[in-house]
Amino acid sequence: MIKVCKFGGTSMANAESLRKVKSIIDADASRKYIVVSAPGKREKADIKVTDLLYKCFDEVMETGSCEKTFKIVRKRFTDIAEDLNLTKDFTEIFDETERQINENKDADFTASRGEYLSAILTAEYLGAKFVDSFDLIRFDSKGRLNEEYTNDKVRNKLDGVEFAVIPGFYGKGANGKVKTFSRGGSDITGSIIARGVKADLYENWTDVSGFLVCDPRIVPEAKTIKQLTYKELRELSYMGASVLHSEAIFPVMKSRIPINIKNTFKPEDAGTMIVPSEYHLENAGETVITGIAGKKDFSVIFIEKSLMNAEVGFIRKVLSVVEHHGLCVEHVPSGIDTLSLLIESEQLKDGVLTDIVNEIRENVNPDYVHVIENVSLIATVGHGMARRSGTAAKLFTALANAGINIKMIDQGSSELNIIIGVANSDYEKCIRAIYDAFEE
């Protein structure tokens, strides 16, 4: 059996957490490929190493040298090495890293050095081989992951390597330079490695014991989700559940490799298993919903025009206006004579909203255009919803009893989720009401 383990920033934060990492790896010989993040916060007021490195880049651009901030980065790693009683002298590696940051003046390269140094130190501590993800992961000329080429590189480079530590978050761009994923991208690296080595399981170790049904800041007693599917994870991650990077499922999904979200600080907890739909449906039991997640601050552009349904190209013309401004539309609920566009309010600042409304009026000559702001979207997700009659009735009854006015309803054709729009002011109350209705 082969397991790929990814350890997040809190697992790398200090020597104490690294000892926990080592005990987890030592407890299971099948944990052969270890992907690590840069050290995270040691306490609430602390600064993540990646954020320090972005400050290093700013310092280089302003003064030509990152010496002041990199001294803090150097000390973070030196303290960990000393506390672990490592005999290796990392001075030369730190010096070379600082020199390269100063010379390259590149944001991606600078930010990636947290994972790079973390992996070198962890490999030394575990007695494993260090394998640089720069030699494994490839991006194309448009900055997208070159999946098949990367998979070939991973398979070939790690063939015969029994035990390795690999830095997360970055790879090699088409220009030959370091390119990073978006923040949290070490999750994606772990998934890529799992696919490449044909792992039986991808363990993602973090500081929580899996996904919760909903945000514990809203519902402190929220239960842990024991099992969910790739599709459910995609829906929940997109709507704000942030335990795992939303793009991390794609490599493992191709090879049907399960993901287990685990807690470094409570390794005995089962965590959450993320599995293919066919496996989940056989073992889902009586669970109706899997999770509830949402995002605030959307705007709705409501358009009404008589006989809109008979006007060829109407929706295309409206969406072309939004595309012209380079914006993304979240949802497009429609009726016979009505069409609504849901767009993140952040994209509509500085007069953009006014420009879009004016252009819609010019392009399609609607009878009426109205804008509703401060809207939250909340998704109730679960494969059980398609199998159980009365799910929607139960949800909407709960919201009615809580006195919540629904501004929008959107249900996917897969019946995997129901998305509603409510006022920002009702966001927390809405999630609470849905949780209470289904977890009674």
C-alpha positions as a Markdown table, in Angstrom:
| # | Residue | x | y | z |
|---|---|---|---|---|
| 1 | Met | 0.0 | 0.0 | 0.0 |
| 2 | Ile | 1.2 | 3.5 | -0.8 |
| 3 | Lys | 0.1 | 6.7 | 1.0 |
| 4 | Val | 0.9 | 10.2 | 0.1 |
| 5 | Cys | 0.8 | 12.6 | 3.0 |
| 6 | Lys | 0.5 | 16.4 | 2.8 |
| 7 | Phe | 1.2 | 18.4 | 6.0 |
| 8 | Gly | -0.1 | 22.0 | 6.2 |
| 9 | Gly | 1.4 | 25.1 | 7.7 |
| 10 | Thr | 0.4 | 24.5 | 11.3 |
| 11 | Ser | 1.9 | 21.0 | 11.1 |
| 12 | Met | 5.2 | 22.7 | 10.0 |
| 13 | Ala | 5.0 | 25.7 | 12.4 |
| 14 | Asn | 7.6 | 24.6 | 15.0 |
| 15 | Ala | 9.7 | 21.7 | 16.3 |
| 16 | Glu | 6.9 | 20.4 | 18.5 |
| 17 | Ser | 4.5 | 20.0 | 15.6 |
| 18 | Leu | 7.2 | 18.5 | 13.5 |
| 19 | Arg | 7.7 | 15.8 | 16.1 |
| 20 | Lys | 4.0 | 15.0 | 15.8 |
| 21 | Val | 4.5 | 14.8 | 12.0 |
| 22 | Lys | 7.4 | 12.3 | 12.5 |
| 23 | Ser | 5.4 | 10.1 | 14.9 |
| 24 | Ile | 2.5 | 10.0 | 12.4 |
| 25 | Ile | 4.9 | 8.9 | 9.6 |
| 26 | Asp | 6.8 | 6.4 | 11.7 |
| 27 | Ala | 3.5 | 4.8 | 12.8 |
| 28 | Asp | 2.7 | 3.7 | 9.2 |
| 29 | Ala | 5.4 | 2.4 | 6.8 |
| 30 | Ser | 3.0 | 2.9 | 3.8 |
| 31 | Arg | 3.4 | 6.7 | 4.3 |
| 32 | Lys | 6.1 | 7.0 | 1.7 |
| 33 | Tyr | 5.8 | 10.4 | 0.0 |
| 34 | Ile | 5.5 | 13.5 | 2.2 |
| 35 | Val | 4.4 | 16.9 | 0.8 |
| 36 | Val | 5.0 | 19.9 | 3.1 |
| 37 | Ser | 3.9 | 23.5 | 3.3 |
| 38 | Ala | 5.9 | 26.5 | 4.6 |
| 39 | Pro | 5.7 | 27.0 | 8.4 |
| 40 | Gly | 2.5 | 28.6 | 9.5 |
| 41 | Lys | 1.6 | 30.6 | 12.6 |
| 42 | Arg | 2.8 | 29.4 | 16.0 |
| 43 | Glu | 0.2 | 31.5 | 17.7 |
| 44 | Lys | -2.6 | 33.8 | 16.7 |
| 45 | Ala | -0.4 | 37.0 | 16.5 |
| 46 | Asp | 2.4 | 35.2 | 14.6 |
| 47 | Ile | 3.2 | 35.7 | 10.8 |
| 48 | Lys | 3.2 | 32.8 | 8.3 |
| 49 | Val | 6.6 | 32.3 | 6.6 |
| 50 | Thr | 4.9 | 32.7 | 3.2 |
| 51 | Asp | 3.7 | 36.1 | 4.2 |
| 52 | Leu | 7.2 | 37.0 | 5.4 |
| 53 | Leu | 8.5 | 36.0 | 2.1 |
| 54 | Tyr | 6.1 | 38.2 | 0.3 |
| 55 | Lys | 7.5 | 41.0 | 2.5 |
| 56 | Cys | 11.0 | 39.9 | 1.4 |
| 57 | Phe | 9.9 | 40.5 | -2.2 |
| 58 | Asp | 8.5 | 43.9 | -1.4 |
| 59 | Glu | 11.7 | 44.8 | 0.4 |
| 60 | Val | 13.9 | 43.7 | -2.6 |
| 61 | Met | 11.8 | 45.8 | -4.9 |
| 62 | Glu | 12.1 | 48.8 | -2.7 |
| 63 | Thr | 15.7 | 48.5 | -1.5 |
| 64 | Gly | 17.4 | 45.9 | -3.6 |
| 65 | Ser | 17.9 | 43.5 | -0.7 |
| 66 | Cys | 15.7 | 41.4 | 1.5 |
| 67 | Glu | 18.2 | 41.1 | 4.3 |
| 68 | Lys | 16.0 | 42.7 | 7.0 |
| 69 | Thr | 13.0 | 40.4 | 6.5 |
| 70 | Phe | 14.9 | 37.3 | 5.5 |
| 71 | Lys | 16.7 | 37.4 | 8.8 |
| 72 | Ile | 13.3 | 36.7 | 10.4 |
| 73 | Val | 12.7 | 33.8 | 8.0 |
| 74 | Arg | 16.2 | 32.4 | 8.6 |
| 75 | Lys | 15.6 | 32.5 | 12.4 |
| 76 | Arg | 12.2 | 30.6 | 12.0 |
| 77 | Phe | 14.0 | 27.7 | 10.3 |
| 78 | Thr | 17.1 | 27.9 | 12.5 |
| 79 | Asp | 15.0 | 27.7 | 15.6 |
| 80 | Ile | 13.2 | 24.6 | 14.3 |
| 81 | Ala | 16.4 | 22.9 | 13.3 |
| 82 | Glu | 18.0 | 23.6 | 16.7 |
| 83 | Asp | 15.0 | 22.5 | 18.7 |
| 84 | Leu | 15.0 | 19.2 | 16.7 |
| 85 | Asn | 18.8 | 18.8 | 17.4 |
| 86 | Leu | 19.6 | 18.6 | 13.7 |
| 87 | Thr | 23.4 | 18.5 | 13.2 |
| 88 | Lys | 23.3 | 19.6 | 9.6 |
| 89 | Asp | 24.5 | 23.2 | 9.0 |
| 90 | Phe | 21.9 | 25.0 | 6.9 |
| 91 | Thr | 23.8 | 28.3 | 6.7 |
| 92 | Glu | 25.0 | 27.8 | 3.1 |
| 93 | Ile | 21.4 | 26.9 | 2.0 |
| 94 | Phe | 20.0 | 30.0 | 3.7 |
| 95 | Asp | 22.7 | 32.2 | 2.2 |
| 96 | Glu | 22.1 | 30.9 | -1.3 |
| 97 | Thr | 18.4 | 31.3 | -0.9 |
| 98 | Glu | 18.7 | 35.0 | 0.2 |
| 99 | Arg | 21.1 | 35.6 | -2.7 |
| 100 | Gln | 18.7 | 34.1 | -5.3 |
| 101 | Ile | 15.8 | 36.2 | -3.9 |
| 102 | Asn | 17.8 | 39.3 | -4.3 |
| 103 | Glu | 19.0 | 38.5 | -7.8 |
| 104 | Asn | 15.7 | 37.1 | -9.2 |
| 105 | Lys | 13.4 | 39.8 | -7.9 |
| 106 | Asp | 10.5 | 37.4 | -8.7 |
| 107 | Ala | 7.4 | 37.1 | -6.5 |
| 108 | Asp | 6.7 | 33.5 | -7.3 |
| 109 | Phe | 10.3 | 32.4 | -6.7 |
| 110 | Thr | 10.4 | 34.3 | -3.4 |
| 111 | Ala | 7.1 | 33.0 | -2.1 |
| 112 | Ser | 8.1 | 29.4 | -2.9 |
| 113 | Arg | 11.2 | 29.4 | -0.8 |
| 114 | Gly | 9.1 | 28.7 | 2.4 |
| 115 | Glu | 8.1 | 25.3 | 1.1 |
| 116 | Tyr | 11.5 | 24.7 | -0.4 |
| 117 | Leu | 13.3 | 25.2 | 2.9 |
| 118 | Ser | 10.6 | 23.4 | 4.9 |
| 119 | Ala | 11.1 | 20.3 | 2.7 |
| 120 | Ile | 14.9 | 20.3 | 3.0 |
| 121 | Leu | 14.7 | 20.6 | 6.8 |
| 122 | Thr | 11.9 | 18.0 | 7.1 |
| 123 | Ala | 13.8 | 15.5 | 4.8 |
| 124 | Glu | 16.9 | 15.9 | 7.0 |
| 125 | Tyr | 14.8 | 15.3 | 10.1 |
| 126 | Leu | 13.0 | 12.2 | 8.7 |
| 127 | Gly | 16.0 | 10.7 | 7.0 |
| 128 | Ala | 14.2 | 10.9 | 3.7 |
| 129 | Lys | 15.3 | 12.0 | 0.2 |
| 130 | Phe | 14.5 | 15.6 | -0.8 |
| 131 | Val | 12.9 | 15.8 | -4.2 |
| 132 | Asp | 12.3 | 19.4 | -5.6 |
| 133 | Ser | 8.8 | 19.9 | -7.0 |
| 134 | Phe | 10.5 | 22.2 | -9.5 |
| 135 | Asp | 11.7 | 19.0 | -11.2 |
| 136 | Leu | 8.2 | 17.4 | -11.1 |
| 137 | Ile | 5.5 | 19.9 | -11.8 |
| 138 | Arg | 5.1 | 21.7 | -15.1 |
| 139 | Phe | 2.9 | 24.6 | -16.2 |
| 140 | Asp | 2.0 | 25.5 | -19.8 |
| 141 | Ser | 2.5 | 28.9 | -21.4 |
| 142 | Lys | -0.8 | 30.1 | -20.2 |
| 143 | Gly | 0.1 | 29.3 | -16.6 |
| 144 | Arg | -2.1 | 26.2 | -16.3 |
| 145 | Leu | -1.0 | 22.9 | -14.9 |
| 146 | Asn | 0.3 | 20.6 | -17.6 |
| 147 | Glu | -1.4 | 17.6 | -16.1 |
| 148 | Glu | -0.2 | 14.7 | -18.3 |
| 149 | Tyr | 3.4 | 15.9 | -18.6 |
| 150 | Thr | 3.5 | 16.5 | -14.9 |
| 151 | Asn | 2.1 | 13.0 | -14.2 |
| 152 | Asp | 4.9 | 11.5 | -16.4 |
| 153 | Lys | 7.5 | 13.5 | -14.6 |
| 154 | Val | 6.3 | 12.5 | -11.2 |
| 155 | Arg | 6.1 | 8.8 | -12.1 |
| 156 | Asn | 9.6 | 8.8 | -13.6 |
| 157 | Lys | 11.4 | 10.9 | -11.0 |
| 158 | Leu | 9.9 | 9.0 | -8.1 |
| 159 | Asp | 10.3 | 5.6 | -9.5 |
| 160 | Gly | 12.5 | 3.7 | -7.2 |
| 161 | Val | 12.5 | 6.4 | -4.5 |
| 162 | Glu | 11.2 | 4.7 | -1.4 |
| 163 | Phe | 10.8 | 7.6 | 1.0 |
| 164 | Ala | 10.8 | 11.3 | -0.1 |
| 165 | Val | 9.9 | 14.8 | 1.1 |
| 166 | Ile | 8.6 | 17.2 | -1.6 |
| 167 | Pro | 7.8 | 20.9 | -1.3 |
| 168 | Gly | 4.3 | 21.9 | -2.1 |
| 169 | Phe | 2.9 | 25.1 | -3.7 |
| 170 | Tyr | 5.1 | 25.4 | -6.8 |
| 171 | Gly | 6.6 | 23.9 | -10.0 |
| 172 | Lys | 8.3 | 25.0 | -13.2 |
| 173 | Gly | 6.6 | 27.4 | -15.6 |
| 174 | Ala | 7.0 | 27.4 | -19.4 |
| 175 | Asn | 9.6 | 30.1 | -19.1 |
| 176 | Gly | 11.8 | 27.9 | -17.0 |
| 177 | Lys | 11.2 | 29.9 | -13.8 |
| 178 | Val | 9.4 | 28.9 | -10.6 |
| 179 | Lys | 5.7 | 29.3 | -10.8 |
| 180 | Thr | 3.3 | 28.9 | -7.8 |
| 181 | Phe | -0.2 | 27.7 | -7.4 |
| 182 | Ser | -2.7 | 30.0 | -5.7 |
| 183 | Arg | -2.5 | 30.1 | -1.8 |
| 184 | Gly | -3.2 | 26.7 | -0.3 |
| 185 | Gly | -1.7 | 25.1 | -3.4 |
| 186 | Ser | 0.3 | 22.5 | -1.5 |
| 187 | Asp | -3.0 | 20.6 | -1.4 |
| 188 | Ile | -2.8 | 20.4 | -5.1 |
| 189 | Thr | 0.8 | 19.3 | -5.0 |
| 190 | Gly | -0.1 | 16.4 | -2.7 |
| 191 | Ser | -2.9 | 15.4 | -5.1 |
| 192 | Ile | -0.6 | 15.5 | -8.1 |
| 193 | Ile | 2.0 | 13.3 | -6.3 |
| 194 | Ala | -0.7 | 10.8 | -5.3 |
| 195 | Arg | -1.8 | 10.4 | -8.8 |
| 196 | Gly | 1.8 | 10.1 | -10.2 |
| 197 | Val | 2.8 | 7.3 | -7.8 |
| 198 | Lys | -0.6 | 5.6 | -8.0 |
| 199 | Ala | -1.2 | 6.0 | -4.3 |
| 200 | Asp | -3.9 | 4.0 | -2.6 |
| 201 | Leu | -4.8 | 7.0 | -0.3 |
| 202 | Tyr | -4.0 | 10.7 | -0.2 |
| 203 | Glu | -3.9 | 11.9 | 3.5 |
| 204 | Asn | -4.2 | 15.6 | 3.9 |
| 205 | Trp | -3.0 | 16.5 | 7.4 |
| 206 | Thr | -4.2 | 19.8 | 8.9 |
| 207 | Asp | -5.2 | 21.3 | 12.2 |
| 208 | Val | -8.9 | 20.2 | 12.1 |
| 209 | Ser | -10.4 | 16.7 | 12.2 |
| 210 | Gly | -12.0 | 16.9 | 8.8 |
| 211 | Phe | -14.8 | 18.9 | 7.2 |
| 212 | Leu | -17.7 | 20.1 | 9.5 |
| 213 | Val | -21.3 | 20.2 | 8.3 |
| 214 | Cys | -21.1 | 24.0 | 8.5 |
| 215 | Asp | -19.0 | 26.8 | 9.8 |
| 216 | Pro | -18.3 | 26.2 | 13.5 |
| 217 | Arg | -18.2 | 30.0 | 14.1 |
| 218 | Ile | -21.9 | 30.0 | 13.3 |
| 219 | Val | -22.8 | 26.6 | 14.7 |
| 220 | Pro | -20.3 | 25.6 | 17.4 |
| 221 | Glu | -21.7 | 22.1 | 17.8 |
| 222 | Ala | -21.5 | 21.3 | 14.1 |
| 223 | Lys | -20.7 | 17.7 | 13.4 |
| 224 | Thr | -17.8 | 16.3 | 11.4 |
| 225 | Ile | -18.7 | 14.9 | 8.0 |
| 226 | Lys | -17.6 | 11.3 | 7.9 |
| 227 | Gln | -17.7 | 10.9 | 4.2 |
| 228 | Leu | -18.4 | 13.0 | 1.1 |
| 229 | Thr | -17.8 | 12.7 | -2.6 |
| 230 | Tyr | -15.5 | 14.6 | -5.0 |
| 231 | Lys | -18.5 | 16.4 | -6.4 |
| 232 | Glu | -19.9 | 17.4 | -2.9 |
| 233 | Leu | -16.4 | 18.6 | -2.0 |
| 234 | Arg | -16.2 | 20.7 | -5.1 |
| 235 | Glu | -19.5 | 22.4 | -4.3 |
| 236 | Leu | -18.7 | 23.0 | -0.6 |
| 237 | Ser | -15.1 | 24.3 | -1.4 |
| 238 | Tyr | -16.4 | 26.6 | -4.0 |
| 239 | Met | -18.9 | 28.0 | -1.6 |
| 240 | Gly | -16.4 | 28.8 | 1.0 |
| 241 | Ala | -15.5 | 25.6 | 3.0 |
| 242 | Ser | -11.7 | 26.0 | 3.2 |
| 243 | Val | -10.3 | 22.8 | 4.7 |
| 244 | Leu | -9.0 | 21.7 | 1.2 |
| 245 | His | -8.1 | 23.7 | -1.9 |
| 246 | Ser | -11.0 | 23.4 | -4.3 |
| 247 | Glu | -8.6 | 22.3 | -7.2 |
| 248 | Ala | -6.9 | 19.6 | -5.2 |
| 249 | Ile | -9.5 | 17.0 | -6.1 |
| 250 | Phe | -8.9 | 16.9 | -9.9 |
| 251 | Pro | -5.7 | 14.9 | -10.1 |
| 252 | Val | -6.9 | 12.2 | -7.6 |
| 253 | Met | -10.3 | 12.1 | -9.1 |
| 254 | Lys | -8.8 | 10.9 | -12.4 |
| 255 | Ser | -7.4 | 7.9 | -10.7 |
| 256 | Arg | -10.2 | 7.4 | -8.2 |
| 257 | Ile | -7.9 | 7.9 | -5.2 |
| 258 | Pro | -9.7 | 8.6 | -1.9 |
| 259 | Ile | -8.6 | 11.6 | 0.2 |
| 260 | Asn | -8.6 | 11.4 | 4.0 |
| 261 | Ile | -8.6 | 14.8 | 5.8 |
| 262 | Lys | -6.8 | 14.2 | 9.1 |
| 263 | Asn | -5.7 | 16.2 | 12.2 |
| 264 | Thr | -2.0 | 16.3 | 12.9 |
| 265 | Phe | -2.7 | 17.1 | 16.6 |
| 266 | Lys | -5.4 | 14.4 | 17.0 |
| 267 | Pro | -4.2 | 11.6 | 14.7 |
| 268 | Glu | -6.6 | 9.2 | 16.4 |
| 269 | Asp | -9.6 | 11.0 | 14.9 |
| 270 | Ala | -11.0 | 9.3 | 11.8 |
| 271 | Gly | -11.4 | 12.6 | 9.9 |
| 272 | Thr | -13.3 | 12.9 | 6.7 |
| 273 | Met | -13.0 | 10.5 | 3.8 |
| 274 | Ile | -13.5 | 12.0 | 0.3 |
| 275 | Val | -14.5 | 9.2 | -2.2 |
| 276 | Pro | -15.9 | 8.6 | -5.7 |
| 277 | Ser | -19.7 | 9.0 | -6.0 |
| 278 | Glu | -20.4 | 5.3 | -6.7 |
| 279 | Tyr | -18.6 | 4.2 | -3.5 |
| 280 | His | -20.3 | 6.9 | -1.4 |
| 281 | Leu | -23.8 | 6.0 | -2.6 |
| 282 | Glu | -23.3 | 2.4 | -1.5 |
| 283 | Asn | -22.2 | 3.4 | 1.9 |
| 284 | Ala | -24.0 | 6.7 | 2.6 |
| 285 | Gly | -26.7 | 5.3 | 4.9 |
| 286 | Glu | -29.6 | 7.7 | 5.7 |
| 287 | Thr | -27.7 | 11.0 | 5.5 |
| 288 | Val | -29.8 | 13.5 | 3.6 |
| 289 | Ile | -27.5 | 16.5 | 3.4 |
| 290 | Thr | -23.7 | 16.4 | 3.6 |
| 291 | Gly | -22.8 | 20.0 | 4.3 |
| 292 | Ile | -23.9 | 23.7 | 4.3 |
| 293 | Ala | -21.6 | 26.5 | 3.0 |
| 294 | Gly | -22.0 | 30.0 | 1.8 |
| 295 | Lys | -20.5 | 33.3 | 0.7 |
| 296 | Lys | -21.5 | 36.9 | 1.4 |
| 297 | Asp | -21.5 | 40.0 | -0.7 |
| 298 | Phe | -23.1 | 39.4 | -4.1 |
| 299 | Ser | -25.2 | 41.7 | -6.3 |
| 300 | Val | -28.2 | 40.6 | -8.4 |
| 301 | Ile | -28.9 | 42.4 | -11.6 |
| 302 | Phe | -32.5 | 41.6 | -12.4 |
| 303 | Ile | -33.7 | 42.1 | -16.0 |
| 304 | Glu | -37.3 | 42.0 | -17.2 |
| 305 | Lys | -38.5 | 42.1 | -20.8 |
| 306 | Ser | -41.8 | 40.9 | -22.2 |
| 307 | Leu | -41.4 | 38.0 | -24.7 |
| 308 | Met | -37.8 | 37.7 | -23.8 |
| 309 | Asn | -38.0 | 34.0 | -24.4 |
| 310 | Ala | -38.9 | 34.6 | -28.0 |
| 311 | Glu | -36.0 | 36.9 | -28.7 |
| 312 | Val | -33.1 | 35.0 | -30.2 |
| 313 | Gly | -29.7 | 35.8 | -28.6 |
| 314 | Phe | -31.1 | 37.8 | -25.7 |
| 315 | Ile | -29.1 | 35.9 | -23.0 |
| 316 | Arg | -26.0 | 35.9 | -25.1 |
| 317 | Lys | -26.2 | 39.7 | -25.6 |
| 318 | Val | -26.6 | 40.2 | -21.8 |
| 319 | Leu | -23.7 | 37.9 | -20.9 |
| 320 | Ser | -21.5 | 39.5 | -23.6 |
| 321 | Val | -21.8 | 42.8 | -21.6 |
| 322 | Val | -20.4 | 41.1 | -18.5 |
| 323 | Glu | -17.7 | 39.3 | -20.5 |
| 324 | His | -16.7 | 42.6 | -22.0 |
| 325 | His | -15.9 | 43.8 | -18.5 |
| 326 | Gly | -13.9 | 40.6 | -17.7 |
| 327 | Leu | -16.3 | 39.5 | -15.0 |
| 328 | Cys | -17.5 | 36.1 | -13.8 |
| 329 | Val | -21.2 | 35.3 | -13.3 |
| 330 | Glu | -22.0 | 33.0 | -10.4 |
| 331 | His | -25.5 | 32.1 | -11.3 |
| 332 | Val | -28.1 | 33.0 | -14.0 |
| 333 | Pro | -31.6 | 32.2 | -12.7 |
| 334 | Ser | -34.3 | 32.9 | -15.3 |
| 335 | Gly | -38.0 | 32.9 | -16.1 |
| 336 | Ile | -40.1 | 33.4 | -19.2 |
| 337 | Asp | -39.7 | 37.2 | -19.1 |
| 338 | Thr | -36.9 | 37.6 | -16.5 |
| 339 | Leu | -33.2 | 37.0 | -16.2 |
| 340 | Ser | -31.0 | 37.6 | -13.1 |
| 341 | Leu | -27.2 | 37.8 | -13.0 |
| 342 | Leu | -25.4 | 37.1 | -9.7 |
| 343 | Ile | -22.0 | 38.7 | -9.5 |
| 344 | Glu | -19.6 | 39.2 | -6.6 |
| 345 | Ser | -20.0 | 42.8 | -5.5 |
| 346 | Glu | -16.2 | 43.2 | -5.3 |
| 347 | Gln | -16.1 | 43.0 | -9.1 |
| 348 | Leu | -18.7 | 45.8 | -9.5 |
| 349 | Lys | -16.9 | 48.6 | -7.6 |
| 350 | Asp | -15.6 | 51.9 | -9.0 |
| 351 | Gly | -18.6 | 52.5 | -11.3 |
| 352 | Val | -18.5 | 49.1 | -13.0 |
| 353 | Leu | -22.0 | 48.2 | -11.9 |
| 354 | Thr | -23.4 | 51.5 | -13.4 |
| 355 | Asp | -21.5 | 50.8 | -16.7 |
| 356 | Ile | -22.9 | 47.3 | -17.0 |
| 357 | Val | -26.5 | 48.3 | -16.3 |
| 358 | Asn | -26.2 | 51.1 | -18.9 |
| 359 | Glu | -24.8 | 48.7 | -21.5 |
| 360 | Ile | -27.5 | 46.1 | -20.8 |
| 361 | Arg | -30.1 | 48.8 | -21.5 |
| 362 | Glu | -28.4 | 49.8 | -24.7 |
| 363 | Asn | -27.9 | 46.2 | -26.0 |
| 364 | Val | -31.2 | 44.5 | -25.2 |
| 365 | Asn | -33.6 | 47.4 | -24.5 |
| 366 | Pro | -35.2 | 45.7 | -21.4 |
| 367 | Asp | -38.5 | 46.9 | -19.9 |
| 368 | Tyr | -37.0 | 47.0 | -16.4 |
| 369 | Val | -33.6 | 46.6 | -14.7 |
| 370 | His | -33.2 | 46.5 | -11.0 |
| 371 | Val | -30.1 | 45.8 | -8.8 |
| 372 | Ile | -30.2 | 44.1 | -5.4 |
| 373 | Glu | -27.0 | 44.4 | -3.3 |
| 374 | Asn | -25.7 | 42.8 | -0.1 |
| 375 | Val | -26.9 | 39.3 | -1.0 |
| 376 | Ser | -25.5 | 36.0 | 0.4 |
| 377 | Leu | -25.5 | 32.7 | -1.4 |
| 378 | Ile | -25.9 | 29.5 | 0.7 |
| 379 | Ala | -25.6 | 26.0 | -0.7 |
| 380 | Thr | -27.1 | 22.9 | 1.0 |
| 381 | Val | -25.2 | 20.0 | -0.5 |
| 382 | Gly | -25.8 | 16.2 | -0.4 |
| 383 | His | -26.3 | 13.2 | -2.5 |
| 384 | Gly | -29.1 | 12.1 | -0.2 |
| 385 | Met | -31.2 | 15.0 | -1.4 |
| 386 | Ala | -31.9 | 13.3 | -4.7 |
| 387 | Arg | -33.1 | 10.1 | -3.0 |
| 388 | Arg | -35.3 | 11.6 | -0.3 |
| 389 | Ser | -38.6 | 13.4 | -1.1 |
| 390 | Gly | -39.5 | 16.5 | 0.9 |
| 391 | Thr | -35.9 | 17.8 | 1.2 |
| 392 | Ala | -36.7 | 21.1 | -0.4 |
| 393 | Ala | -39.9 | 21.5 | 1.6 |
| 394 | Lys | -38.0 | 20.8 | 4.9 |
| 395 | Leu | -35.4 | 23.4 | 4.0 |
| 396 | Phe | -37.9 | 26.2 | 3.0 |
| 397 | Thr | -40.1 | 25.5 | 5.9 |
| 398 | Ala | -37.1 | 25.9 | 8.3 |
| 399 | Leu | -36.3 | 29.3 | 6.6 |
| 400 | Ala | -39.9 | 30.4 | 6.8 |
| 401 | Asn | -40.1 | 29.6 | 10.5 |
| 402 | Ala | -37.0 | 31.6 | 11.1 |
| 403 | Gly | -38.5 | 34.6 | 9.3 |
| 404 | Ile | -35.9 | 34.6 | 6.5 |
| 405 | Asn | -36.9 | 36.1 | 3.2 |
| 406 | Ile | -35.5 | 34.2 | 0.2 |
| 407 | Lys | -34.4 | 36.4 | -2.7 |
| 408 | Met | -33.3 | 33.6 | -5.1 |
| 409 | Ile | -33.5 | 29.8 | -5.5 |
| 410 | Asp | -31.2 | 27.8 | -7.8 |
| 411 | Gln | -31.1 | 24.0 | -7.9 |
| 412 | Gly | -28.6 | 22.1 | -10.1 |
| 413 | Ser | -29.9 | 19.4 | -12.5 |
| 414 | Ser | -27.9 | 16.8 | -10.6 |
| 415 | Glu | -30.1 | 17.5 | -7.5 |
| 416 | Leu | -26.8 | 17.6 | -5.6 |
| 417 | Asn | -27.5 | 21.0 | -4.1 |
| 418 | Ile | -30.0 | 23.8 | -3.5 |
| 419 | Ile | -28.6 | 27.3 | -3.5 |
| 420 | Ile | -30.5 | 30.2 | -2.1 |
| 421 | Gly | -29.9 | 33.9 | -1.9 |
| 422 | Val | -30.7 | 35.8 | 1.2 |
| 423 | Ala | -29.8 | 39.2 | 2.7 |
| 424 | Asn | -26.3 | 39.4 | 4.2 |
| 425 | Ser | -28.0 | 40.2 | 7.5 |
| 426 | Asp | -29.7 | 36.8 | 7.4 |
| 427 | Tyr | -26.6 | 34.8 | 6.5 |
| 428 | Glu | -25.7 | 33.3 | 9.9 |
| 429 | Lys | -29.4 | 32.9 | 10.9 |
| 430 | Cys | -30.0 | 31.0 | 7.6 |
| 431 | Ile | -27.2 | 28.5 | 8.1 |
| 432 | Arg | -28.2 | 28.0 | 11.7 |
| 433 | Ala | -31.8 | 27.3 | 10.6 |
| 434 | Ile | -30.8 | 24.8 | 7.9 |
| 435 | Tyr | -28.5 | 22.9 | 10.2 |
| 436 | Asp | -31.1 | 22.6 | 12.9 |
| 437 | Ala | -33.6 | 21.3 | 10.4 |
| 438 | Phe | -31.5 | 18.5 | 9.1 |
| 439 | Glu | -29.4 | 17.6 | 12.2 |
| 440 | Glu | -32.2 | 17.4 | 14.7 |
